[in-house]
Amino acid sequence: MKQLTQLSSLSRHCIPALLLAVTTLVAAGGAFAVVPVPAQDQREPIAIVGAIVHTGNGTVFGDGVITFTDGVITAVGQSGDTIDLAGHRVIDLQGQHVYPGFVLPNTELGLQEVGNIRATRDVVEEGDINASVRSAIAYNTDSEFIPTQRFNGILTAQVTPAGGLVSGSSSVMKLDGWNWEDAVLQEDDGMHLRWPALRRRQRNEETGEFETVDNPDYDGATQVLNELFQNAVAYTGEPVNLNLQALQPVLNGIATLYIHANEAREIVSAVRFARRYGVPKVVLVGGRQALLVKDLLLAESIPVLYEEIHSLPVNTWSDVDESFKMPFLLHDAGLQVGIGGGGTSLDRQRNLPFFAGTAAAYGLDRETALSFITRNNAEILGVADRVGTLEVGKDATLIVSTGDALDMRTSNVVWAFIQGREIDLFGTQQELYQRFRERYENLTND
């Protein structure tokens, strides 16, 4: 079996390419953006008062108070509660909204920068079986995509490799840090298996039209997966095989197996496959047709990370708003549901809170929709003891918005804290906006 080690092309190629780009820009006299410096540790106790506090578990405090010290929440309540504010730096946010930092599952954030420059794409390795790949060590804390996520309230992300049948291990990262070791919240939280499609679209050579046909490679791909897991179950550690070693945490329940599948028959086959080899913890990622197999998912206690809310239905006979209301339908069926980002391109994943807002407009209670990108996502990713809700003892990872953060018309994130550290929300896009606003304001004044 081909043994692959880690996502490492960034370290091999990216630095020379970036140095060349910087040299070119400087020689041309141009300016280039620099991402914000990582925040300093919290230096003094902080108290936020007067805000509308959305805890992420359905509770809302209309005149709320939240305090945190050394990066940990010490109190959450209302102004009438006896919360000691002595010695705190008090931030009065009358009428503004406080939320847990949003949690983005299944993203290539920090693994891909410029799509057409290979040296900045560290998300896919060659081959079908890459279980030994670890996304954490390739995570680029200087990615210019990170600030674009943070100013929409996304402060935690599951950084996930892609490609092949077994893509490798993801890790949950805080979106602030000097390096991946600083940023990691949960290292190697799970393995990602991309179940082969039963059918695929291809062009008919005679008619020139696209049509859906049976995938001739399906049986061969499933055979490869069966052989891999059979070997992993029987593996004793000798001889050294990095792929089989990497699968051991999945088989013994330390790590989660994230199954990427959308079509109902594929979901059934993938779940039965996982249970055949005794995998204890399984999460379905994608799940376009999860509702059709809800009984199986309920019986097996498998959560769903639904991903394609802002998309049209696949079938012409489906309701045009099928994707919009699917989170409500899955929740109403009794499933644990989170909202992921991998179904959309990296530059659109910052719309995660608006995905939840759309779900709220199509059946979900607003606080329940909020929980889909806070508490539920944190629970599914196994980091609910640290983030996802505003509770005493959890990390002070939270945002402040002047308006409803789930509504793109009113969302305006003005403060963000990761483990109590005050995050700089000024990024490249804000710098460009300010530059050209001043430019055209001056022209108007002249």
Secondary structure, DSSP 8 states (H G I E B T S, - for coil): --------HIIIIIHHHHHHHHHHHHHTT--------------S-EEEEEEEEE-SSS-EEEEEEEEEETTEEEEEEETTS----TT-EEEE-TT-EEEE-EEEEEE-TTTBS-TT-GGGB-SB-SSSB-TT-BGGGG--TT-THHHHHHTTTEEEEEE--BSSSEEEEEEEEES--SSHHHHEEEEEEEEEEE---SEEEEE-TTT--EEEEE-TTHHHHHHHHHHHHHHHHH--S-S--HHHHHHHHHHTTSSEEEEEE-SHHHHHHHHHHHHHTT---EEEEE-TTGGGGHHHHHHTT--EEE--SSS--SSTTS-TTHHHHHHHHHHHTT--EEE-STTS-GGGGGGHHHHHHHHHHTT--HHHHHHHTTHHHHHHHT-TTTSSS--TTSB--EEEESS-TT-TTT--EEEEEETTEE-----HHHHHHHHHHHHHHHHHH-
